Amino acid sequence: MRISLGRKEQTSFCIVDAQSVKNADTAENKGYDAGKKVSGIKRHVAVDTNGLPHALCVTTANITDRDGAILMFTSGKGNLSSVTNVLVDGGYSGENFAQSVKEIIGAKVEVAKRNELHKFAVIPKRWVVERCFAWLDKCRRLWKNCERKLNTSLQFMVLAFIAILLRRL
Protein backbone atom coordinates (compact mmCIF):
# COMPACT_ATOMS: atom_id res chain seq x y z
CA MET A 1 0.00 0.00 0.00
CA ARG A 2 1.21 3.50 -0.70
CA ILE A 3 0.03 7.06 -0.31
CA SER A 4 1.25 10.43 -1.40
CA LEU A 5 0.70 13.56 0.65
CA GLY A 6 -0.70 16.64 -1.07
CA ARG A 7 2.22 19.06 -0.80
CA LYS A 8 2.80 21.45 -3.69
CA GLU A 9 5.83 23.28 -2.26
CA GLN A 10 8.75 23.89 -4.64
CA THR A 11 11.77 21.78 -3.77
CA SER A 12 14.79 20.59 -5.62
CA PHE A 13 16.01 17.89 -3.22
CA CYS A 14 14.23 14.78 -2.07
CA ILE A 15 15.83 12.39 0.42
CA VAL A 16 14.72 8.75 0.32
CA ASP A 17 15.23 5.91 2.77
CA ALA A 18 13.52 2.80 4.14
CA GLN A 19 13.07 1.44 7.66
CA SER A 20 12.45 -2.20 8.52
CA VAL A 21 10.06 -2.71 11.44
CA LYS A 22 9.29 -5.92 13.34
CA ASN A 23 5.80 -7.37 13.15
CA ALA A 24 3.63 -8.46 16.02
CA ASP A 25 2.12 -11.93 15.78
CA THR A 26 -1.23 -10.51 14.62
CA ALA A 27 0.13 -9.04 11.39
CA GLU A 28 -1.26 -10.57 8.22
CA ASN A 29 1.48 -9.49 5.79
CA LYS A 30 4.99 -10.58 6.69
CA GLY A 31 8.33 -10.54 4.96
CA TYR A 32 11.92 -11.09 6.01
CA ASP A 33 14.64 -8.49 5.51
CA ALA A 34 17.79 -10.62 5.53
CA GLY A 35 20.11 -7.61 5.60
CA LYS A 36 18.72 -6.35 8.91
CA LYS A 37 17.44 -9.72 10.14
CA VAL A 38 13.93 -8.34 10.67
CA SER A 39 10.65 -10.14 9.99
CA GLY A 40 7.98 -7.54 9.35
CA ILE A 41 7.29 -4.54 7.15
CA LYS A 42 9.36 -1.86 5.49
CA ARG A 43 8.45 1.85 5.55
CA HIS A 44 9.65 3.85 2.54
CA VAL A 45 9.77 7.64 2.95
CA ALA A 46 10.61 10.52 0.62
CA VAL A 47 11.16 13.78 2.52
CA ASP A 48 12.28 17.30 1.67
CA THR A 49 15.24 19.03 3.31
CA ASN A 50 13.05 19.97 6.32
CA GLY A 51 12.09 16.34 6.94
CA LEU A 52 8.50 16.81 5.79
CA PRO A 53 7.05 13.92 3.77
CA HIS A 54 6.30 14.07 0.07
CA ALA A 55 5.50 10.38 -0.46
CA LEU A 56 5.11 7.31 1.73
CA CYS A 57 4.90 3.60 1.00
CA VAL A 58 4.60 0.50 3.19
CA THR A 59 5.60 -2.94 1.89
CA THR A 60 6.55 -6.27 3.37
CA ALA A 61 10.17 -6.42 4.51
CA ASN A 62 11.25 -8.76 1.72
CA ILE A 63 10.77 -5.99 -0.89
CA THR A 64 14.11 -4.34 -1.65
CA ASP A 65 14.69 -0.66 -0.93
CA ARG A 66 14.94 0.06 -4.65
CA ASP A 67 11.67 -1.68 -5.57
CA GLY A 68 9.81 0.00 -2.70
CA ALA A 69 11.16 3.39 -3.74
CA ILE A 70 10.00 2.82 -7.33
CA LEU A 71 6.48 2.01 -6.00
CA MET A 72 6.58 5.15 -3.86
CA PHE A 73 7.75 7.36 -6.75
CA THR A 74 5.05 5.94 -9.03
CA SER A 75 2.26 6.69 -6.55
CA GLY A 76 3.64 10.10 -5.50
CA LYS A 77 4.53 11.32 -8.99
CA GLY A 78 2.39 14.45 -8.68
CA ASN A 79 3.95 15.56 -5.38
CA LEU A 80 7.47 14.93 -6.63
CA SER A 81 7.16 16.81 -9.93
CA SER A 82 9.37 19.71 -8.77
CA VAL A 83 12.16 17.44 -7.48
CA THR A 84 15.36 17.59 -9.52
CA ASN A 85 17.72 15.55 -7.30
CA VAL A 86 17.00 12.45 -5.24
CA LEU A 87 19.54 11.80 -2.49
CA VAL A 88 19.82 8.12 -1.46
CA ASP A 89 22.20 5.86 0.43
CA GLY A 90 24.28 2.99 -0.96
CA GLY A 91 21.34 0.56 -0.88
CA TYR A 92 19.78 2.37 -3.82
CA SER A 93 22.83 2.34 -6.10
CA GLY A 94 22.54 0.94 -9.59
CA GLU A 95 21.98 2.21 -13.09
CA ASN A 96 18.56 0.53 -13.42
CA PHE A 97 17.24 2.35 -10.34
CA ALA A 98 18.61 5.71 -11.53
CA GLN A 99 17.06 5.20 -14.96
CA SER A 100 13.68 4.25 -13.46
CA VAL A 101 13.66 7.38 -11.27
CA LYS A 102 14.56 9.51 -14.29
CA GLU A 103 11.63 8.03 -16.25
CA ILE A 104 9.08 8.32 -13.43
CA ILE A 105 9.77 11.78 -11.93
CA GLY A 106 12.55 13.16 -14.14
CA ALA A 107 15.07 13.52 -11.31
CA LYS A 108 18.74 12.69 -11.05
CA VAL A 109 19.81 10.18 -8.37
CA GLU A 110 22.73 11.07 -6.09
CA VAL A 111 24.16 8.25 -3.96
CA ALA A 112 25.74 9.35 -0.67
CA LYS A 113 28.29 6.72 0.38
CA ARG A 114 30.44 6.38 3.46
CA ASN A 115 34.19 6.67 2.85
CA GLU A 116 35.33 4.27 5.56
CA LEU A 117 33.61 1.23 7.00
CA HIS A 118 33.15 0.73 10.75
CA LYS A 119 33.57 4.42 11.48
CA PHE A 120 30.65 6.67 12.39
CA ALA A 121 30.25 9.83 10.36
CA VAL A 122 27.22 11.98 9.67
CA ILE A 123 26.55 12.03 5.94
CA PRO A 124 25.44 15.50 4.85
CA LYS A 125 21.65 15.81 4.29
CA ARG A 126 21.09 12.07 4.92
CA TRP A 127 20.48 12.71 8.63
CA VAL A 128 17.24 14.49 7.72
CA VAL A 129 15.46 11.27 6.75
CA GLU A 130 16.89 9.44 9.77
CA ARG A 131 15.48 12.20 12.00
CA CYS A 132 12.14 11.66 10.26
CA PHE A 133 12.22 7.98 11.29
CA ALA A 134 13.07 9.04 14.84
CA TRP A 135 9.97 11.26 14.86
CA LEU A 136 7.88 8.28 13.76
CA ASP A 137 9.40 6.05 16.44
CA LYS A 138 8.26 8.53 19.11
CA CYS A 139 4.70 7.54 18.28
CA ARG A 140 4.03 4.59 20.56
CA ARG A 141 1.87 2.79 18.03
CA LEU A 142 4.64 2.78 15.40
CA TRP A 143 7.59 1.32 17.32
CA LYS A 144 6.42 -2.11 16.14
CA ASN A 145 3.93 -3.07 13.45
CA CYS A 146 0.84 -4.27 15.32
CA GLU A 147 -1.55 -3.84 12.40
CA ARG A 148 -3.01 -6.68 10.34
CA LYS A 149 -3.07 -4.80 7.02
CA LEU A 150 -0.34 -2.79 5.28
CA ASN A 151 -2.80 0.01 4.53
CA THR A 152 -3.53 0.44 8.25
CA SER A 153 0.20 0.77 8.96
CA LEU A 154 0.42 3.39 6.22
CA GLN A 155 -2.48 5.37 7.64
CA PHE A 156 -0.92 5.41 11.10
CA MET A 157 2.25 6.82 9.51
CA VAL A 158 0.14 9.55 7.93
CA LEU A 159 -1.52 10.31 11.28
CA ALA A 160 1.91 10.52 12.94
CA PHE A 161 3.11 13.02 10.34
CA ILE A 162 -0.08 15.05 10.78
CA ALA A 163 0.57 15.18 14.53
CA ILE A 164 4.18 16.30 13.86
CA LEU A 165 2.99 19.06 11.52
CA LEU A 166 0.31 20.24 13.96
CA ARG A 167 2.89 20.52 16.73
CA ARG A 168 4.91 22.86 14.50
CA LEU A 169 2.05 25.36 14.21
N, CA, C and O of each residue as an XYZ file, in Angstrom:
676
protein
N       0.827     -1.167      0.000
C       0.000      0.000      0.000
C       0.878      1.239      0.000
O       1.957      1.240      0.592
N       0.432      2.266     -0.644
C       1.206      3.498     -0.700
C       0.262      4.689     -0.706
O      -0.919      4.572     -1.034
N       0.808      5.823     -0.339
C       0.028      7.061     -0.306
C       0.968      8.207     -0.607
O       2.158      8.146     -0.297
N       0.442      9.229     -1.199
C       1.246     10.435     -1.396
C       0.517     11.577     -0.703
O      -0.712     11.654     -0.727
N       1.282     12.450     -0.095
C       0.698     13.557      0.651
C       0.623     14.779     -0.245
O       1.548     15.033     -1.015
N      -0.442     15.527     -0.162
C      -0.702     16.641     -1.067
C       0.085     17.895     -0.757
O      -0.480     18.871     -0.265
N       1.379     17.890     -1.033
C       2.217     19.057     -0.797
C       2.668     19.589     -2.148
O       3.202     18.830     -2.958
N       2.469     20.851     -2.405
C       2.803     21.451     -3.687
C       3.967     22.428     -3.589
O       4.183     23.228     -4.500
N       4.716     22.372     -2.499
C       5.827     23.284     -2.265
C       6.969     22.999     -3.252
O       7.227     21.843     -3.586
N       7.641     24.038     -3.709
C       8.748     23.893     -4.644
C       9.993     23.406     -3.914
O      10.459     24.056     -2.979
N      10.527     22.278     -4.329
C      11.772     21.779     -3.772
C      12.645     21.279     -4.907
O      12.165     21.003     -6.007
N      13.912     21.168     -4.629
C      14.792     20.590     -5.621
C      15.403     19.294     -5.122
O      15.826     18.461     -5.923
N      15.454     19.111     -3.795
C      16.012     17.893     -3.220
C      14.931     17.037     -2.608
O      13.974     17.551     -2.028
N      15.077     15.750     -2.732
C      14.227     14.780     -2.071
C      15.165     13.719     -1.500
O      16.053     13.234     -2.201
N      14.975     13.361     -0.246
C      15.828     12.389      0.415
C      14.988     11.147      0.680
O      13.900     11.238      1.249
N      15.490      9.988      0.269
C      14.719      8.749      0.318
C      15.443      7.726      1.187
O      16.665      7.594      1.128
N      14.670      7.007      1.992
C      15.228      5.912      2.769
C      14.100      4.965      3.155
O      12.922      5.272      2.975
N      14.483      3.800      3.693
C      13.519      2.796      4.140
C      13.896      2.332      5.534
O      15.068      2.333      5.910
N      12.874      1.930      6.302
C      13.071      1.443      7.659
C      12.338      0.113      7.800
O      11.147      0.014      7.507
N      13.060     -0.904      8.251
C      12.446     -2.198      8.519
C      11.939     -2.205      9.955
O      12.635     -1.776     10.875
N      10.712     -2.701     10.132
C      10.063     -2.708     11.444
C       9.550     -4.112     11.724
O       8.979     -4.757     10.845
N       9.753     -4.584     12.953
C       9.293     -5.916     13.342
C       7.776     -5.962     13.384
O       7.115     -4.966     13.680
N       7.238     -7.134     13.083
C       5.803     -7.373     13.147
C       5.418     -7.986     14.486
O       6.209     -8.695     15.107
N       4.215     -7.709     14.914
C       3.627     -8.461     16.021
C       3.050     -9.744     15.432
O       2.990     -9.899     14.213
N       2.632    -10.653     16.288
C       2.121    -11.929     15.779
C       0.776    -11.802     15.077
O       0.366    -12.726     14.374
N       0.088    -10.694     15.246
C      -1.227    -10.514     14.623
C      -1.154    -10.016     13.187
O      -2.174     -9.993     12.498
N       0.012     -9.622     12.723
C       0.134     -9.042     11.385
C      -0.153    -10.091     10.311
O       0.279    -11.240     10.407
N      -0.881     -9.669      9.303
C      -1.260    -10.570      8.220
C      -0.162    -10.664      7.165
O       0.120    -11.751      6.661
N       0.458     -9.539      6.828
C       1.484     -9.492      5.791
C       2.863     -9.471      6.438
O       3.190     -8.576      7.218
N       3.665    -10.478      6.096
C       4.990    -10.583      6.686
C       6.021    -10.808      5.590
O       5.742    -11.418      4.558
N       7.203    -10.304      5.842
C       8.329    -10.537      4.957
C       9.584    -10.524      5.799
O       9.566    -10.058      6.939
N      10.680    -11.034      5.247
C      11.918    -11.092      6.012
C      12.994    -10.285      5.305
O      13.331    -10.556      4.152
N      13.531     -9.289      6.005
C      14.642     -8.486      5.509
C      15.924     -9.138      6.013
O      16.291     -8.982      7.177
N      16.601     -9.868      5.133
C      17.790    -10.622      5.532
C      18.950     -9.706      5.897
O      19.779    -10.076      6.728
N      19.029     -8.532      5.305
C      20.113     -7.612      5.599
C      20.074     -7.106      7.028
O      21.117     -6.945      7.662
N      18.871     -6.853      7.541
C      18.723     -6.345      8.910
C      18.195     -7.400      9.867
O      18.023     -7.138     11.058
N      17.936     -8.603      9.341
C      17.435     -9.720     10.143
C      16.145     -9.358     10.872
O      16.006     -9.584     12.074
N      15.209     -8.792     10.120
C      13.930     -8.344     10.673
C      12.797     -9.005      9.891
O      12.786     -8.972      8.661
N      11.858     -9.598     10.599
C      10.653    -10.144      9.994
C       9.530     -9.146     10.239
O       9.131     -8.922     11.381
N       9.023     -8.547      9.168
C       7.978     -7.542      9.352
C       7.677     -6.764      8.100
O       7.503     -7.329      7.020
N       7.616     -5.432      8.262
C       7.293     -4.540      7.151
C       8.447     -3.586      6.913
O       9.379     -3.497      7.712
N       8.366     -2.879      5.805
C       9.359     -1.860      5.487
C       8.628     -0.573      5.141
O       7.729     -0.566      4.301
N       9.025      0.528      5.803
C       8.446      1.848      5.547
C       9.383      2.618      4.627
O      10.557      2.803      4.949
N       8.878      3.062      3.496
C       9.652      3.851      2.540
C       9.175      5.298      2.636
O       7.973      5.560      2.613
N      10.111      6.234      2.744
C       9.774      7.638      2.955
C      10.592      8.509      2.009
O      11.793      8.299      1.839
N       9.934      9.480      1.400
C      10.606     10.522      0.616
C      10.293     11.850      1.294
O       9.134     12.259      1.371
N      11.343     12.526      1.789
C      11.161     13.778      2.520
C      11.931     14.903      1.843
O      12.859     14.667      1.070
N      11.522     16.142      2.153
C      12.278     17.296      1.674
C      13.397     17.601      2.657
O      13.625     16.833      3.591
N      14.090     18.702      2.461
C      15.239     19.026      3.312
C      14.832     19.434      4.724
O      15.690     19.521      5.602
N      13.544     19.685      4.967
C      13.053     19.973      6.316
C      12.566     18.721      7.039
O      12.198     18.786      8.212
N      12.560     17.578      6.344
C      12.085     16.339      6.940
C      10.599     16.124      6.800
O      10.043     15.221      7.425
N       9.941     16.941      5.989
C       8.501     16.806      5.790
C       8.226     15.857      4.625
O       8.903     15.932      3.600
N       7.257     14.976      4.765
C       7.053     13.923      3.772
C       6.424     14.422      2.474
O       5.551     15.290      2.468
N       6.902     13.841      1.380
C       6.297     14.067      0.072
C       5.588     12.817     -0.420
O       4.570     12.906     -1.106
N       6.124     11.648     -0.070
C       5.504     10.384     -0.465
C       5.862      9.316      0.558
O       6.954      9.319      1.126
N       4.926      8.404      0.782
C       5.109      7.308      1.730
C       4.671      6.012      1.075
O       3.804      6.005      0.201
N       5.277      4.921      1.503
C       4.897      3.604      0.996
C       5.222      2.581      2.066
O       6.259      2.682      2.723
N       4.346      1.589      2.254
C       4.596      0.498      3.190
C       4.513     -0.807      2.419
O       3.531     -1.066      1.724
N       5.552     -1.630      2.543
C       5.598     -2.936      1.890
C       6.021     -3.981      2.910
O       6.381     -3.644      4.038
N       5.979     -5.236      2.517
C       6.546     -6.269      3.372
C       8.059     -6.119      3.349
O       8.611     -5.526      2.422
N       8.728     -6.648      4.355
C      10.166     -6.419      4.511
C      11.004     -7.102      3.437
O      12.160     -6.723      3.243
N      10.468     -8.087      2.738
C      11.253     -8.764      1.718
C      11.383     -7.960      0.424
O      12.172     -8.333     -0.444
N      10.642     -6.883      0.273
C      10.768     -5.994     -0.889
C      12.040     -5.171     -0.718
O      12.274     -4.612      0.354
N      12.857     -5.090     -1.753
C      14.109     -4.340     -1.648
C      13.835     -2.845     -1.545
O      12.759     -2.372     -1.910
N      14.812     -2.116     -1.048
C      14.689     -0.661     -0.932
C      14.417     -0.036     -2.293
O      13.583      0.862     -2.411
N      15.110     -0.502     -3.308
C      14.943      0.064     -4.655
C      13.540     -0.156     -5.189
O      12.930      0.771     -5.720
N      13.012     -1.386     -5.054
C      11.671     -1.679     -5.566
C      10.596     -0.902     -4.806
O       9.633     -0.424     -5.406
N      10.759     -0.778     -3.500
C       9.809      0.005     -2.698
C       9.844      1.476     -3.064
O       8.806      2.138     -3.100
N      11.047      1.992     -3.337
C      11.165      3.393     -3.742
C      10.508      3.632     -5.096
O       9.879      4.670     -5.305
N      10.646      2.687     -6.009
C       9.999      2.818     -7.325
C       8.484      2.846     -7.149
O       7.810      3.650     -7.794
N       7.928      1.978     -6.283
C       6.483      2.014     -5.998
C       6.066      3.363     -5.423
O       5.037      3.925     -5.800
N       6.885      3.873     -4.503
C       6.584      5.150     -3.862
C       6.628      6.290     -4.879
O       5.746      7.149     -4.882
N       7.643      6.306     -5.738
C       7.746      7.357     -6.753
C       6.584      7.289     -7.740
O       6.081      8.323     -8.180
N       6.160      6.089     -8.087
C       5.047      5.936     -9.025
C       3.760      6.496     -8.437
O       3.006      7.180     -9.130
N       3.504      6.210     -7.162
C       2.261      6.691     -6.547
C       2.324      8.179     -6.205
O       1.296      8.854     -6.223
N       3.506      8.697     -5.897
C       3.639     10.100     -5.503
C       4.172     10.991     -6.599
O       4.744     12.044     -6.321
N       3.992     10.585     -7.838
C       4.531     11.320     -8.986
C       4.116     12.784     -9.004
O       4.928     13.649     -9.334
N       2.883     13.072     -8.660
C       2.393     14.452     -8.678
C       3.064     15.334     -7.639
O       3.353     16.500     -7.908
N       3.314     14.787     -6.454
C       3.945     15.560     -5.383
C       5.443     15.730     -5.589
O       6.051     16.618     -4.992
N       6.036     14.901     -6.414
C       7.475     14.928     -6.632
C       7.852     15.562     -7.970
O       8.986     15.418     -8.426
N       6.913     16.258     -8.596
C       7.162     16.808     -9.926
C       8.219     17.913     -9.931
O       8.880     18.122    -10.949
N       8.392     18.621     -8.818
C       9.374     19.710     -8.771
C      10.744     19.244     -8.283
O      11.669     20.052     -8.190
N      10.888     17.967     -7.974
C      12.159     17.436     -7.479
C      13.122     17.242     -8.650
O      12.774     16.645     -9.668
N      14.334     17.759     -8.482
C      15.357     17.587     -9.524
C      16.437     16.607     -9.111
O      17.046     15.969     -9.970
N      16.694     16.468     -7.803
C      17.717     15.554     -7.299
C      17.129     14.683     -6.203
O      16.433     15.172     -5.314
N      17.413     13.395     -6.272
C      16.996     12.449     -5.245
C      18.259     11.956     -4.562
O      19.124     11.359     -5.202
N      18.367     12.205     -3.264
C      19.536     11.799     -2.488
C      19.225     10.489     -1.782
O      18.257     10.406     -1.026
N      20.045      9.454     -2.022
C      19.820      8.125     -1.460
C      21.116      7.592     -0.855
O      22.190      8.158     -1.060
N      20.998      6.495     -0.108
C      22.201      5.858      0.430
C      22.662      4.748     -0.513
O      22.100      4.573     -1.595
N      23.676      4.009     -0.103
C      24.282      2.992     -0.962
C      23.358      1.855     -1.335
O      23.609      1.169     -2.326
N      22.291      1.628     -0.572
C      21.344      0.559     -0.881
C      20.536      0.805     -2.140
O      19.900     -0.115     -2.654
N      20.550      2.011     -2.637
C      19.778      2.369     -3.825
C      20.666      2.512     -5.063
O      20.191      2.955     -6.109
N      21.927      2.151     -4.964
C      22.832      2.335     -6.096
C      22.467      1.379     -7.226
O      21.879      0.322     -6.998
N      22.818      1.758     -8.416
C      22.536      0.938     -9.590
C      21.986      1.776    -10.718
O      21.198      2.696    -10.499
N      22.401      1.456    -11.912
C      21.981      2.208    -13.092
C      20.499      2.007    -13.400
O      19.828      2.938    -13.847
N      19.980      0.791    -13.163
C      18.559      0.533    -13.424
C      17.664      1.385    -12.538
O      16.657      1.920    -13.001
N      18.028      1.515    -11.258
C      17.241      2.350    -10.344
C      17.282      3.810    -10.778
O      16.248      4.476    -10.815
N      18.469      4.310    -11.107
C      18.611      5.705    -11.527
C      17.802      5.975    -12.802
O      17.179      7.028    -12.935
N      17.815      5.035    -13.720
C      17.059      5.201    -14.965
C      15.551      5.190    -14.697
O      14.805      5.963    -15.298
N      15.107      4.311    -13.795
C      13.676      4.254    -13.458
C      13.207      5.555    -12.816
O      12.128      6.053    -13.136
N      14.016      6.106    -11.909
C      13.662      7.376    -11.268
C      13.601      8.488    -12.299
O      12.708      9.334    -12.250
N      14.539      8.493    -13.229
C      14.561      9.510    -14.286
C      13.290      9.425    -15.135
O      12.722     10.453    -15.506
N      12.842      8.206    -15.443
C      11.631      8.028    -16.251
C      10.365      8.417    -15.488
O       9.449      9.003    -16.065
N      10.312      8.095    -14.196
C       9.080      8.324    -13.427
C       8.910      9.792    -13.049
O       7.867     10.382    -13.331
N       9.927     10.396    -12.411
C       9.770     11.776    -11.932
C      10.739     12.756    -12.582
O      10.681     13.954    -12.304
N      11.627     12.268    -13.440
C      12.547     13.161    -14.139
C      13.641     13.743    -13.262
O      14.113     14.851    -13.521
N      14.052     13.021    -12.233
C      15.067     13.521    -11.313
C      16.351     12.698    -11.422
O      16.345     11.536    -11.828
N      17.437     13.343    -11.047
C      18.742     12.686    -11.048
C      18.985     12.078     -9.666
O      18.670     12.697     -8.650
N      19.544     10.869     -9.626
C      19.813     10.176     -8.370
C      21.253     10.441     -7.948
O      22.189     10.266     -8.728
N      21.412     10.876     -6.673
C      22.735     11.067     -6.087
C      22.886     10.080     -4.943
O      22.076     10.074     -4.016
N      23.920      9.243     -5.001
C      24.160      8.250     -3.964
C      25.204      8.795     -2.997
O      26.324      9.114     -3.394
N      24.823      8.898     -1.720
C      25.745      9.349     -0.674
C      26.334      8.111     -0.015
O      25.614      7.346      0.626
N      27.638      7.909     -0.168
C      28.293      6.724      0.384
C      29.257      7.110      1.487
O      29.803      8.213      1.503
N      29.454      6.187      2.400
C      30.441      6.380      3.458
C      31.830      6.110      2.874
O      31.994      5.230      2.028
N      32.820      6.869      3.328
C      34.189      6.674      2.852
C      34.877      5.499      3.531
O      35.597      4.745      2.877
N      34.670      5.334      4.815
C      35.330      4.272      5.558
C      34.291      3.433      6.284
O      33.320      3.953      6.833
N      34.516      2.116      6.275
C      33.606      1.233      6.997
C      33.953      1.224      8.481
O      35.084      1.524      8.864
N      32.992      0.884      9.299
C      33.152      0.731     10.746
C      33.578      2.032     11.433
O      34.204      1.996     12.493
N      33.254      3.134     10.858
C      33.565      4.417     11.483
C      32.333      5.298     11.327
O      31.827      5.473     10.218
N      31.851      5.852     12.437
C      30.648      6.670     12.387
C      30.963      8.049     11.829
O      31.920      8.701     12.245
N      30.157      8.473     10.898
C      30.251      9.828     10.359
C      28.864     10.240      9.885
O      28.141      9.434      9.300
N      28.497     11.474     10.132
C      27.221     11.985      9.669
C      27.362     12.336      8.197
O      28.223     13.130      7.820
N      26.519     11.746      7.376
C      26.550     12.028      5.942
C      25.678     13.249      5.703
O      24.519     13.264      6.118
N      26.205     14.270      5.046
C      25.438     15.503      4.846
C      24.073     15.236      4.198
O      23.970     14.475      3.236
N      23.042     15.866      4.734
C      21.649     15.812      4.288
C      20.974     14.464      4.515
O      19.744     14.416      4.530
N      21.702     13.377      4.691
C      21.094     12.074      4.919
C      20.480     11.985      6.317
O      19.544     11.215      6.530
N      20.991     12.757      7.261
C      20.485     12.706      8.626
C      19.041     13.186      8.696
O      18.330     12.863      9.647
N      18.601     13.947      7.708
C      17.236     14.486      7.722
C      16.211     13.357      7.693
O      15.238     13.383      8.446
N      16.422     12.379      6.839
C      15.462     11.274      6.748
C      15.570     10.370      7.975
O      14.567      9.799      8.402
N      16.757     10.230      8.547
C      16.893      9.445      9.772
C      16.167     10.128     10.933
O      15.568      9.455     11.772
N      16.218     11.454     10.982
C      15.483     12.205     11.999
C      13.980     11.995     11.818
O      13.237     11.913     12.796
N      13.544     11.909     10.577
C      12.141     11.662     10.264
C      11.694     10.308     10.836
O      10.600     10.199     11.390
N      12.538      9.282     10.701
C      12.217      7.980     11.287
C      12.205      8.048     12.811
O      11.411      7.360     13.452
N      13.062      8.859     13.390
C      13.071      9.036     14.844
C      11.766      9.682     15.308
O      11.224      9.317     16.352
N      11.262     10.646     14.527
C       9.971     11.258     14.857
C       8.872     10.209     14.851
O       8.018     10.190     15.737
N       8.894      9.329     13.840
C       7.878      8.282     13.762
C       7.985      7.320     14.936
O       6.969      6.874     15.470
N       9.208      6.999     15.340
C       9.398      6.055     16.443
C       8.928      6.621     17.777
O       8.686      5.858     18.712
N       8.795      7.935     17.887
C       8.261      8.533     19.112
C       6.779      8.228     19.286
O       6.258      8.278     20.400
N       6.109      7.917     18.201
C       4.700      7.536     18.275
C       4.628      6.091     18.766
O       5.134      5.182     18.108
N       4.016      5.889     19.893
C       4.026      4.591     20.555
C       3.470      3.482     19.668
O       3.939      2.345     19.726
N       2.504      3.798     18.872
C       1.868      2.788     18.031
C       2.780      2.322     16.894
O       2.547      1.256     16.323
N       3.810      3.098     16.555
C       4.641      2.784     15.396
C       5.970      2.123     15.734
O       6.720      1.794     14.815
N       6.296      1.915     16.995
C       7.594      1.324     17.318
C       7.678     -0.118     16.822
O       8.767     -0.641     16.584
N       6.508     -0.755     16.669
C       6.416     -2.106     16.142
C       5.142     -2.169     15.320
O       4.174     -1.479     15.637
N       5.119     -2.972     14.283
C       3.934     -3.070     13.453
C       2.935     -4.023     14.097
O       3.124     -5.239     14.073
N       1.881     -3.473     14.666
C       0.844     -4.269     15.321
C      -0.398     -4.407     14.450
O      -1.388     -4.999     14.880
N      -0.363     -3.879     13.253
C      -1.550     -3.841     12.395
C      -1.619     -5.092     11.517
O      -0.592     -5.658     11.141
N      -2.834     -5.510     11.200
C      -3.010     -6.683     10.335
C      -2.751     -6.349      8.879
O      -2.172     -7.158      8.155
N      -3.166     -5.182      8.440
C      -3.073     -4.805      7.024
C      -1.984     -3.753      6.807
O      -1.710     -2.938      7.688
N      -1.371     -3.784      5.630
C      -0.342     -2.794      5.285
C      -0.937     -1.395      5.195
O      -0.292     -0.420      5.581
N      -2.165     -1.291      4.687
C      -2.800      0.014      4.535
C      -3.030      0.677      5.888
O      -2.929      1.898      6.004
N      -3.337     -0.112      6.906
C      -3.527      0.440      8.245
C      -2.212      0.997      8.782
O      -2.191      2.060      9.403
N      -1.118      0.280      8.542
C       0.198      0.771      8.956
C       0.522      2.083      8.259
O       1.069      3.001      8.869
N       0.184      2.164      6.987
C       0.419      3.385      6.218
C      -0.387      4.552      6.778
O       0.127      5.664      6.894
N      -1.635      4.305      7.121
C      -2.485      5.373      7.636
C      -2.015      5.858      9.002
O      -2.151      7.041      9.313
N      -1.464      4.967      9.820
C      -0.915      5.409     11.096
C       0.341      6.252     10.895
O       0.608      7.160     11.682
N       1.117      5.959      9.846
C       2.251      6.822      9.510
C       1.766      8.219      9.127
O       2.339      9.227      9.541
N       0.705      8.258      8.335
C       0.136      9.546      7.930
C      -0.353     10.319      9.153
O      -0.099     11.518      9.270
N      -1.047      9.645     10.059
C      -1.517     10.307     11.280
C      -0.346     10.825     12.118
O      -0.435     11.906     12.700
N       0.739     10.069     12.185
C       1.913     10.515     12.940
C       2.506     11.777     12.321
O       2.886     12.701     13.040
N       2.587     11.819     10.998
C       3.110     13.018     10.343
C       2.174     14.207     10.516
O       2.634     15.342     10.642
N       0.873     13.961     10.525
C      -0.078     15.048     10.778
C       0.130     15.612     12.175
O       0.114     16.829     12.360
N       0.327     14.738     13.160
C       0.574     15.184     14.530
C       1.877     16.001     14.606
O       1.937     17.010     15.309
N       2.901     15.569     13.889
C       4.176     16.300     13.864
C       3.973     17.692     13.268
O       4.478     18.682     13.798
N       3.234     17.759     12.169
C       2.994     19.064     11.515
C       2.142     19.972     12.386
O       2.376     21.180     12.427
N       1.158     19.414     13.082
C       0.315     20.237     13.958
C       1.104     20.796     15.135
O       0.844     21.915     15.579
N       2.065     20.029     15.645
C       2.894     20.516     16.727
C       3.777     21.678     16.306
O       4.192     22.480     17.142
N       4.065     21.772     15.013
C       4.906     22.856     14.501
C       4.161     24.165     14.335
O       4.789     25.210     14.164
N       2.840     24.134     14.380
C       2.053     25.364     14.214
C       2.228     26.302     15.393
O       1.638     27.382     15.415
